[in-house]
Amino acid sequence: MPRSKWKGPYLPESLSIKTIRESEISSKNNLKIFSRNSVILPIHVNRILHVYNGKRFVKLKVSEEMIGHKFGEFSPTRIKFSFKKKK
């Protein structure tokens, strides 16, 4: 179920506009994101972000097509299963 429109998109304080602008000023341009349920906004476009998948950080370059989606959609938490070949 989507979030109510009157509440606006979910965005924790660590991903606010103020934090993003401060990271532009500092040499650290890569932000680490633990909140997979946060919405991707236009301020995140053309940035490299590291999204936590429960075990490690997945590198994510945000493009314009990703706006409105959530960070968790682009960092899989499970490894793709494949059968081992018999010799």
Protein Blocks (a to p, Z undefined) as FASTA:
>chain_A
ZZdfklopaddfklgmklmmmmmmmmblbdcdfblkbccdfklgoiacdddehjaccddd
ddfklgoiafklmmcfbdcddddddZZ
